[in-house]
Every structure is written in C-alpha cells, then in structure tokens.
Amino acid sequence: MALKLDDATAQEAIKAGKAVVIDFWATWCGPCIKLGPVVEELAEKYGDKAVIGKINIEEETELVTEYRVRNIPTVLFFKDGELKDRSVGLVKLSDLEEKLLPLL
C-alpha cells in the first residue's frame, strides 16, 4: 500500500537515501484518481525495496513548490536524496517501473 506522506515525512524519506517515489495528486483530479490504483500496484510490487507514497497537493505545499509540481498527477523519483526523474500525467505501470527500476 502506498504511504500517505506529508511534507515532513517525505523529506525524511528522501534524505534517507533509499529510492523514493511520490505521487502528487488531488481529490478533484480525474487522471489522479485513475493513476491511484497504478501507484498502489507499484507499491505492492516494490514497497519492500522503495518508499512509495502519495501527497495531496491541497494539504501539503512545501514539496510542490520546491520541486515545481505544476501539473497533476506528477510522480517524482528520488535516490540518494536527489530528484532523478519525473512522470507527468496518467501513465501505465510499466512507465513507472521503467523509471523506478534503475534506482533500486
């Protein structure tokens, strides 16, 4: 299951150095709702190897601003405390895996 993150817990995970995947979403965003099960499936498959979570952009804004998340859904990929990749829009599981696997 994807973790519900806030700005503080997400920053902690990023700084820890492990691979981190964060889905930025909102309740009113249709594509975000459709991407939700895809992110959950990613968490089921790789949750033991990476931190996979979600941030509601209406509740948490620090990371949204810091990483210039301008469109949603946006999925950011981190490793060793650095942003390594991003995915914007509704994508397939294989697209997210393609970005995550090199970070594991």
Secondary structure, 3 states (H helix, E strand, C coil): CCEECCHHHHHHHHHCCCCEEEEEECCCCHHHHHHHHHHHHHHHHHCCCCEEEEEECCCCCHHHHHCCCCCCCEEEEEECCEEEEEEECCCCHHHHHHHHHHHC
